[in-house]
Amino acid sequence: MFNQTAQKVFDESIDRALAVPPAELVASETEMSYAAGLISYALFSGDISHEQAKLMHMRIHSARARRVALLCRRQPVGQELRHVQ
């Protein structure tokens, strides 16, 4: 199991990812990637089981889906996202 500090950091990363404005994709993905890294480290060190890791990754996927829904809702009809190259 995550220790209290790691759990708090994980929760805060997800909260920060959800609090970022919908168009700020890089900032939200950075927070979610950090949370995923915490899961990987905890799994590697034996602090959490594969089942716990799977549940925590589901939380990240849920946060990402929520962000995508907010971004899609925000887009005016007939306009597509512009990709910077």
VOPAGU-2260 file (C-alpha; in pm, 1 decimal, decimal comma):
REM VOPAGU-2260
SITE   aa  ch    i         X         Y         Z
SITE  MET   A    0       0,0       0,0       0,0
SITE  PHE   A    1     113,4     355,4     -67,3
SITE  ASN   A    2     241,3     530,1     240,0
SITE  GLN   A    3      43,7     837,8     345,4
SITE  THR   A    4     284,0    1081,8     182,2
SITE  ALA   A    5     281,6     900,8    -152,3
SITE  GLN   A    6     -97,3     869,8    -143,7
SITE  LYS   A    7    -129,3    1241,6     -73,5
SITE  VAL   A    8     106,0    1330,1    -361,8
SITE  PHE   A    9     -84,0    1094,4    -594,2
SITE  ASP   A   10    -419,4    1248,5    -498,0
SITE  GLU   A   11    -282,4    1601,3    -538,5
SITE  SER   A   12    -144,6    1520,1    -885,1
SITE  ILE   A   13    -485,0    1396,5    -999,9
SITE  ASP   A   14    -655,8    1699,5    -844,0
SITE  ARG   A   15    -411,8    1937,6   -1015,7
SITE  ALA   A   16    -464,8    1762,9   -1349,9
SITE  LEU   A   17    -840,5    1808,4   -1315,2
SITE  ALA   A   18    -808,7    2171,2   -1203,2
SITE  VAL   A   19    -607,4    2284,1   -1506,3
SITE  PRO   A   20    -812,4    2463,9   -1776,0
SITE  PRO   A   21    -934,0    2222,6   -2048,5
SITE  ALA   A   22    -705,3    2358,7   -2320,6
SITE  GLU   A   23    -389,2    2313,9   -2109,7
SITE  LEU   A   24    -317,5    1960,6   -2227,9
SITE  VAL   A   25      53,7    1954,4   -2148,3
SITE  ALA   A   26       7,2    2061,7   -1787,1
SITE  SER   A   27    -262,2    1802,5   -1719,8
SITE  GLU   A   28     -71,8    1520,9   -1890,5
SITE  THR   A   29     237,6    1611,9   -1690,3
SITE  GLU   A   30      46,2    1568,1   -1365,7
SITE  MET   A   31    -111,1    1241,3   -1476,5
SITE  SER   A   32     225,5    1108,5   -1595,1
SITE  TYR   A   33     376,5    1193,6   -1258,9
SITE  ALA   A   34      95,4    1002,6   -1086,4
SITE  ALA   A   35     156,0     704,3   -1317,4
SITE  GLY   A   36     524,6     716,1   -1228,3
SITE  LEU   A   37     437,1     698,7    -859,6
SITE  ILE   A   38     230,9     387,6    -928,5
SITE  SER   A   39     512,6     224,8   -1125,0
SITE  TYR   A   40     765,6     295,7    -853,6
SITE  ALA   A   41     535,4     162,0    -580,5
SITE  LEU   A   42     465,7    -153,2    -782,5
SITE  PHE   A   43     835,9    -207,3    -856,4
SITE  SER   A   44     930,8    -164,4    -491,7
SITE  GLY   A   45     656,7    -403,7    -379,0
SITE  ASP   A   46     455,6    -141,7    -190,3
SITE  ILE   A   47     138,9    -214,6    -389,6
SITE  SER   A   48      -2,0    -519,0    -568,1
SITE  HIS   A   49     -84,6    -545,6    -937,3
SITE  GLU   A   50    -452,4    -516,7    -850,3
SITE  GLN   A   51    -393,4    -194,0    -656,1
SITE  ALA   A   52    -184,5     -57,4    -943,9
SITE  LYS   A   53    -461,8    -142,5   -1189,3
SITE  LEU   A   54    -719,2      42,0    -978,1
SITE  MET   A   55    -494,9     347,0    -947,6
SITE  HIS   A   56    -432,5     349,0   -1324,3
SITE  MET   A   57    -810,0     335,5   -1372,3
SITE  ARG   A   58    -832,7     654,4   -1167,6
SITE  ILE   A   59    -582,7     822,2   -1402,1
SITE  HIS   A   60    -775,7     700,5   -1708,4
SITE  SER   A   61   -1096,6     834,3   -1555,5
SITE  ALA   A   62    -937,1    1175,0   -1497,6
SITE  ARG   A   63    -808,4    1177,9   -1855,8
SITE  ALA   A   64   -1153,4    1089,2   -1992,0
SITE  ARG   A   65   -1306,6    1370,3   -1788,6
SITE  ARG   A   66   -1054,6    1617,1   -1931,4
SITE  VAL   A   67   -1126,4    1501,5   -2286,8
SITE  ALA   A   68   -1500,7    1540,2   -2226,2
SITE  LEU   A   69   -1449,0    1893,9   -2096,2
SITE  LEU   A   70   -1232,4    1980,5   -2394,9
SITE  CYS   A   71   -1486,5    1841,2   -2641,7
SITE  ARG   A   72   -1772,1    2022,2   -2470,4
SITE  ARG   A   73   -1575,7    2345,6   -2490,8
SITE  GLN   A   74   -1513,7    2321,7   -2867,1
SITE  PRO   A   75   -1755,8    2523,1   -3083,9
SITE  VAL   A   76   -1946,2    2316,7   -3340,0
SITE  GLY   A   77   -1767,6    2294,7   -3673,5
SITE  GLN   A   78   -1423,6    2377,5   -3537,0
SITE  GLU   A   79   -1147,3    2126,7   -3493,6
SITE  LEU   A   80    -848,8    2136,5   -3265,9
SITE  ARG   A   81    -544,1    2286,1   -3428,0
SITE  HIS   A   82    -232,1    2075,8   -3403,1
SITE  VAL   A   83      97,4    2255,9   -3361,1
SITE  GLN   A   84     378,4    2101,6   -3560,3
